[in-house]
Amino acid sequence: MQNEQKTNKTFLRWTIRFALVLVDILIVNFSYYMALVLRFYVNHAFNPRAVPFVPMFYRFAPIYTVCCIIVFAFFKLYHGMWRFAGINDINRIIEACAVTCVIQIAGTLMTVGRMPISYYGLGAVIQFMLITAVRFSYRILRGELARLAKKKNAASVNVMIIGTGETARVFLMQIYSDRDNAAHPVCAIDSHYHEKGIVFNGLPVVGGIEDIPDAAAKYNVQTAIIADSLMSAEQREKTRKICKEIEVGVQDFSGYNQVSSAVGLNQLMSITDGPVQIRYKGKTQDFENGEQAAMALPEGYVVKEISVTGGGLLRVRIDKDLVALNDTSEAWVQSYEKETGEEISFF
């Protein structure tokens, strides 16, 4: 069964790659043909000045097509996981399109002759836009379908995101990509600048911490999620106090970015030869090296603070895994579980 599933996934992967190659063949030729059309097509016919350029375009098109496929393959535009497309993928597309633009200019000059400058410029821009659109369309479509599914889900839980930084963005990406997730983000709080009226990742920013009660009433918020690693302890405590007064649940996910970071704490411990000090539940324990400390770490924790003393002592303060600490005593939690038969999960 596993071998069959692996074979099916491999077949699907190569089918998608082959389809992308076919689409790219159409795009790279369509882009520069459209450049000619935009430059010379007037009154439903090509301007007489364009007559020499059209056959030149056709003669160079096969050479350019082959070069583009090779360049795109070199920059791994057929190997990306486009449902997770991000800024690194954009950079690879830019680099690949820049190389193909140089090939278009040098190739035409050496084989068929000089084309208009507008042809090179317009063609390169159109090609980049279409290549990017094709690669990112799957992620965009998937995200929008997930959002629509959440809006139609009667059992979803309206949540307020407290934070408008990188931690909140990563958290929202995870929420939107999971269709089975109960959380339905409806608004955001800017805990630092108290901005109001702007939009953060599709969510209206309704103000600062002081605006939580009004926003909770307006958007029928059932729980607030702290997703800001830069919030001070005083701000967190104030947020919890306000939410408690208006009977809104609070979850703290500021340690979420530790989960998705490139280097985890255990990896850091594995390369730490010096002494390590772990602070957990108010107690401090010293270890000779990182390996000993890693073995003593509890399961399900969040890194709250890391520092190094002048003597080379690595200090790490951890807390319980706040992601798993849903307060099941909240009335809305019990109501949700009763209606759906499922436990609340924000991931």
N, C-alpha and C positions, 0 to 999 in steps of 0.2 A: 504494500500500500504506500509506504513512504517513498519507494523508488518511483512508483507511478506518479505520485504528487510532484516529486522533484522533476521528473521528465516533463510533466504538464507545465510546470513553472518555467522550465528552460525553453520549451516550445513557445510559450506565451511571450517570454522576454525577447526571443529572437524575432517573433512575429511583429512585436512593437517596434523593434529596431529597423526591421525591413520596411515597415510602414513609414517610419520617420525618414528613411532614406528616400523613398518615393516622394514624400511631401517636400523634402528639401530640394529635390530635383525640380519640382514645379516652382518652388519659391525662388530659387536663385535665378531661374530664367524669367519668370514672371516679373521679378523686381526690376531687372534692367530693361525689359521690354516696356514696362510701365513708365520707366524713366524717359524712354523715347516718346511714348504717347503723351506724357505730361509736357514734354518740351516742344513737340512738333505737331501733335494732332489738333487740327483746327477745322471747324465746320465739317465734321464727320469725315475728314480725310487728312492724310499726312501732308504737311507742308512740303512743297517741292524740294526745299533745302534738306529734308530728311531722307530723300530717295537713296543717296549713297550709303547712309548709315544702317538702313534696315538689313540689306544683305550682309553687311559687315558683322552685324549682331548675330545673324543666323550662322555664319561661318565660325565664329569664335565660341558660340554657345556650347557645343559638345566638349571642347577643351576645358572651358570654365566649369562646366558641370562636374567633370571628373575631378578637377583640382579641388573644388569645394567639398566633395564627399571625402576626399583624402584629408583635407585640412580639418573638417568637422570631426572625423574619426580620431585624428591626432589630438584634438582638444577634448576628446571624450564626450562629445555632444550626443553620442548614441549609447552611452553607458551610465547616464545619470538616473537617479531615482527622482523623477520629476514631480512626484506627489509631495516631495519635501524641498522643492526648488527654492533657492535663496540667493543671497548676494554673491556667493562664490560662483554659482552657475551663471549669473549675469556677467560676471567678469570673464568667464571662459567664452561666453557668446560674443562679448565685445572683442576679445583678442582674436577669436576665429574670424569674425567678420572683418576686422582690420586687415588680417592677412589676406583674405580673399579679395578685399578691395585693392590691395597692392597688386595681387595677381591679375585682377581685371585690367588695371591701368597698364602694367608692364606687358601683359599678354597681348592686349589689343595693339599696343604700339609696335610690338615685335612681329606680329603675325598679319593683322588685317588693316592696321592704320589707326590714326588718332581719332577718338570719338570726342564729342562735345564735353566740356568740363561739367556741365549740368547733368549729363548722362551718368558720369561717375558718381557725383555727389548724391543725386536722387536715388540712383540704384542701390548704393551702399546703405542709405537710410531706410529705404523700403525693405531691403533684405533683412537688416537687423531687426526691424520692428516685427516682421512676419515670423522670423526664426524664434524670437523671444516669445511672441504670442502663442505659437504652437507649443513651445516647451512649458509655458506657465498656465496654459488653458486648463490642463487637467487638475492642477492644484486649485485654481480659482473655482472651477466648476464643482469640485469635490467639497471645498469649503462652503460655497453658497448652498449646496444641497444639504449639508449638515446643519447649517443655520436655519434653513426652511423647515427641516425635520424637527428641530428643537422648538421652533415657534408653534408648530402644529401639535406638539406633544403636550396634552393636557396635564400630564403628571410632572412636567418640568418644574424646576425650582428657580425662581427669580433671584439672582445674586448681584450684589454690588461689588465691583472691583475697586479696592482701595490701593491706588498706585497707578502711575502712568509712565513707568520706566521699563527697562529691559525685562525685569522679572515678571511684571504684569503681562508684557507682550508674549513671552514664552508660555506663560500659564494659559493665556487666551488661545494661543495656537493649539495647545494640547486639548483644551475644552472643545474648540470648534471642530477638531479632527475626529472626535469621538462621538458618533451619533447616539450611542447608547448612554451617554452621560446625562445625568439628571439636571446638571447645572445649566442655567440659561442666563448669561450675563446681560444685564439691561442698562447699566450705567457705570460710570467710573468717578472716583474721587481723586483729586490732585492734592496729595498730602503735603506738598512743598510750596507751590506757588499759588495755590487756590484759584487756578484758572477756571473760568466758567464760559460755556458756550462753544468750546472747541470740541473736536471729535478725536478720540483715541482708539485706533484699531476698530473703527466702526461704532464705538460706544460714545454717547454724549457725556462729556465731562461736566458734572453738575456743581462743582465748587470744591471747597475744602472740607476738613473734618467737621466743622461746625454745621455744614449743610447736610450732614447725613440724615437727620430726622425728616427734613422736608423731602429729600430724594427718596428715602425709604417709603414714605407715604405715597408719593407721586407714582413710583414705579412698582409698588406692591412688592418690595424687597423682603425676602424671607431669611436671607443670611448675607453677611458681608464677608468678603475674602480679602485679607491683608496680603498684598503681593508687592511689597516694596521693601527691598533689603536695606534701604537707607533711612527708613523711619526710626526715630529715636524711641527709647523705652517709654518716655513720657507720652509721646504721640500714640503709641500702641495702647498704653493703659487708658488714655483718654478715649480712644476709639472704642475699646471694649466697654468702658463705662457708659458711653452714649448708646451703644447698641443694646446693652443690658436694660437701660431705661426704657427704650422703645420696643423691647422684646424681639430683637433681631439677633439671630445666631451669628457667631464670629468664628472664622477659621483663619489661621495664620500660615501662609504658604511662602513666606519670605525665604525659607531655606530651599525652595524648590530648585533654584538655579544651581545648587550644589549637586543635585541629582543628575542634571544634564551637562555638567561641566566636563571639559575634555580630560581633566586629571582629577580623579576621585581621591578621597581621603586615604583609602587603603593603598592606592598607588603611590601617594605621597609618602605614606609610612614605609612602604617597601624600599624606598631609596634614602630613608633617613637613618643615618648611622649614630647620630648623637642622642642625647637624652630627650625624652618626651614627657610632657605633663598633660594629663587628661583631666578636665574638670567636668563632672557630670552629677546632676542633682545636688549641687552645692558642695560636693566632696571632690577633693583633689588627690590624684594618684600618680606617682612618678614611675617611669620605666627607663631601662637602660638604653633602649633603642626603639625604632619605629616598629620593628617586627613584633616585639613583645606587646607594644601598645595596641597594634592592630588585632592581635589575638584576644585582647581583653575588651575590645569595643562591644557594646551591646548591639543587639539587632534593632533595626528601625530607629535611626537617629538622624538628626539634622545638625550640620555644622553651623554654629552660631558665631564663632570667632576663632581666628588663627593669628598667632603672633610669635615672634622670635626675640628672645632676650639677648643682651650683649654677650652673655656667656655661651650662646649657641643653643639654649634650651628652647625647644619647640613647644609652645603652649597651645592647646586646642580645647575650646569649650564647646560641648555638644549638649543637645537637649533631646527630648523624646521626639519621635517622628510625628510632627504635627499633622501631616497628611492623613494619618490613620486615626486621628483623634476626633472623630465626628461625635458631637454631643447627642447621643440617642435620647436624651431626656427632653429635647426640644419638641414642642407640640407639632410643628410642621414636619419634623423628621418622622415622628410616629404616624402622622396622617399619611405621609407619602408611602411609607412601608406598608401600611394597612391597605392602601388603594392598589399598590402594584405588587406586593408580595416580595419586593426587592429591598436590599439595604441601600441606604444613601451612599453614593460615592461621587467625589468630585474629580475622579480620574478614570 
